[in-house]
Every structure is written in structure tokens, then in C-alpha cells.
Amino acid sequence: MVQDKVRVAVVQAASIIMDREATTEKAVSLIHEAAEKGANLIIFPEAFIPGYPRGLSFGMKVGSRTEAGRKDWLRYWENSVPVPSETTDILGEAARKANAYLVIGVIERDQEFSAGTVYCTMLYFGPDGKILGKHRKLKPTGSERLIWGEGDGSTLPVIETPFGKMGGLICWENYMPLARTAMYAKGVELYIAPTADARDTWQSTIRHIALEGRCFVLSCNQFVTKDMYPTDLACYNDLASSPEEMSSGGSAIVGPLGEYIAEPVFGREDMLVADLDLRLIPYSRLDFDVVGHYARPDVFQLLVNEQEKRSVELSNGKEK
């Protein structure tokens, strides 16, 4: 039976940058805090474990890489998160103790094909502590493409919960109209939008998505200052010209008519807690349902390839 109400917690917090174990420990503490506040669904930012490496170059220019950059890359890779692993077990146990759904951004180390590739991934845990699904960022933005692989259509889950369907996209994937439409077509009602974008224009984006999808949008970002970076990074001088406030936050919760349920928070770590009335979703769809009565499938059709990109098997040199 679908519940009419859900209490959500959006966690605006900083990673312990480049430190998987310490960041996981911080996440567990914040999950416990959210549970004490009665949250049924707990959201963390993009790339929370082991951090979003804003301002770092990893020694890369077009046509060249540096030894110092490789050292920072190795550190980032060593602190990435295999799925499953001891780290995901710890997060799952925290979700189980909280009796809550958990969505958290990690840098995932590929274990299936090449251990040298990492992905910007959103992990979903159930209140039983089990991993329910994952979404790998389809298109890393700008220089993110130098360090993260591209996801594929096999990781576009929408998770059934007692309070509706939950799914989402990461940061600027939300500027991909067809990716959003794929989420809407799967019936998403709680749209999760972790990000590293703290600009005012991001607020326009999440409010538009809420209006377009007639869904709740939970957007989660980090608040990060330069003094949070380890000073022993090989390319620490990359940060010399960076501002002291590296990411100001802007986490927010938006209702299905585009209004703020929780206003964006800037300039500090915080936890946004709100009670959502799921009846507002059908209430809002009287005059607009993007994949329902306002769609024109006779004119527009969307094809989503949900096959794993590298799942082709070879037999005697031929695809099968």
C-alpha cells in the first residue's frame, strides 16, 4: 500500500576529500542524525565518497599528463568505492539501522570489466540494508570526462517504495531532455538530483523539472571550503587561484508545482528535513501530465537502449 506521506532528509555536507574511510564514517554519523529526525528517505550529494575533486587538474592538458597528476589520480582511485564492498556493507548497515531508504553519491570503481575506470554513481539502498540499484552518470561534464567513465542505459533505475517511485539523474544529466523523459516515462515521483552546481541557475533547473515532471525534486549539493582539501596533494597548487568557498551548497526540496518545500541553503553544512504529501502529485497533474494526457505519442516517441554497453559476448570471434 502506497503511503501518502514521507519524511525526507537532504544532507548538505562536505566529504573528507580523498579519504573513503573517513567520509564513510561521516556519512554513517549523518545517516544516524537523519534517522533521529524521523527521515524515511536520506539523500547525499554527488560524488560524496571520496569527494568531488573541484579545482584539480590531475596534471592533464591536451596531449600530456604529469607524474604529479598520476599520483593524485592513484590516490583518488585507491579511495574509490567498489560495488559491492566493505564500504557499501557499512552504508547498507547504516540504512538498515535507520530503517530508511538511502541514496548516496560515490565514485565507483569498476569491478566487472576494467578496474582502472571509475564512474560517478548514485547508489540506492533499502531499509533492509540491501543495494536496490545504481545509476552511473551518462555524460560527465567538461573536465569530468578526463577522470570518469560514461554510464549506459542499463543503470537507469526507478525504485518502487512504499511512498512512490524514486529515481533520478546526476547534476548536468538533468539538462538532457531525453534522459529526463526516460525518468518520467518510468513513473518517477520522487526525483533525486544530486549535483555539484551551486549557481543560481541550478535553482531554475530543479524548479523546472518539478513542474515538468509534476514530481518532488530533492536536490543535494556539498558545502566545501578550500581548507578542507588535503595539503599533501601532488597538484595542490592547482587550487592557488580558487576561492576560499569552493562550493556554496544550494540544496533544496521542490514540490510538484515548482514551489520550494525547503528553500535552498547556502554557506554552511546543513540537513534539510521535510514532510512530503504525495497526494500533491496527482493534485498537480490536473492540467499537465508530461507522459500522460499532455503527451503526443502519435507524434513523438522515445527509444531507450537499456542494454549494458559492454555486455556483448563473443563466441569464435563472432557476436552472439
Rosetta blueprint (number, residue, H / E / L):
1 M L
2 V L
3 Q L
4 D L
5 K E
6 V E
7 R E
8 V E
9 A E
10 V E
11 V E
12 Q E
13 A L
14 A L
15 S L
16 I L
17 I L
18 M L
19 D L
20 R H
21 E H
22 A H
23 T H
24 T H
25 E H
26 K H
27 A H
28 V H
29 S H
30 L H
31 I H
32 H H
33 E H
34 A H
35 A H
36 E H
37 K L
38 G L
39 A L
40 N L
41 L E
42 I E
43 I E
44 F L
45 P L
46 E L
47 A L
48 F L
49 I E
50 P L
51 G L
52 Y L
53 P L
54 R L
55 G L
56 L L
57 S L
58 F L
59 G L
60 M E
61 K E
62 V L
63 G L
64 S E
65 R E
66 T L
67 E H
68 A H
69 G H
70 R H
71 K H
72 D H
73 W H
74 L H
75 R H
76 Y H
77 W H
78 E H
79 N L
80 S L
81 V E
82 P E
83 V L
84 P L
85 S L
86 E H
87 T H
88 T H
89 D H
90 I H
91 L H
92 G H
93 E H
94 A H
95 A H
96 R H
97 K H
98 A H
99 N L
100 A L
101 Y E
102 L E
103 V E
104 I E
105 G E
106 V E
107 I E
108 E E
109 R E
110 D L
111 Q L
112 E L
113 F L
114 S L
115 A L
116 G L
117 T L
118 V E
119 Y E
120 C E
121 T E
122 M E
123 L E
124 Y E
125 F E
126 G L
127 P L
128 D L
129 G L
130 K L
131 I E
132 L E
133 G E
134 K E
135 H E
136 R E
137 K L
138 L L
139 K L
140 P L
141 T L
142 G H
143 S H
144 E H
145 R H
146 L H
147 I L
148 W L
149 G L
150 E L
151 G L
152 D L
153 G L
154 S L
155 T L
156 L L
157 P L
158 V E
159 I E
160 E E
161 T E
162 P L
163 F L
164 G E
165 K E
166 M E
167 G E
168 G E
169 L L
170 I L
171 C H
172 W H
173 E H
174 N H
175 Y H
176 M L
177 P H
178 L H
179 A H
180 R H
181 T H
182 A H
183 M H
184 Y H
185 A H
186 K L
187 G L
188 V L
189 E L
190 L E
191 Y E
192 I E
193 A E
194 P E
195 T L
196 A L
197 D L
198 A L
199 R L
200 D H
201 T H
202 W H
203 Q H
204 S H
205 T H
206 I H
207 R H
208 H H
209 I H
210 A H
211 L H
212 E H
213 G H
214 R L
215 C L
216 F E
217 V E
218 L E
219 S E
220 C E
221 N L
222 Q L
223 F E
224 V E
225 T E
226 K H
227 D H
228 M H
229 Y L
230 P L
231 T L
232 D L
233 L L
234 A L
235 C L
236 Y H
237 N H
238 D H
239 L H
240 A L
241 S L
242 S L
243 P L
244 E L
245 E E
246 M E
247 S E
248 S E
249 G E
250 G E
251 S E
252 A E
253 I E
254 V E
255 G L
256 P L
257 L L
258 G L
259 E L
260 Y E
261 I E
262 A E
263 E E
264 P E
265 V E
266 F E
267 G L
268 R L
269 E L
270 D E
271 M E
272 L E
273 V E
274 A E
275 D E
276 L E
277 D E
278 L L
279 R L
280 L H
281 I H
282 P H
283 Y H
284 S H
285 R L
286 L L
287 D L
288 F L
289 D L
290 V L
291 V L
292 G L
293 H L
294 Y L
295 A L
296 R L
297 P L
298 D L
299 V L
300 F L
301 Q L
302 L L
303 L L
304 V L
305 N L
306 E L
307 Q L
308 E L
309 K L
310 R L
311 S L
312 V L
313 E L
314 L E
315 S E
316 N L
317 G L
318 K E
319 E E
320 K L
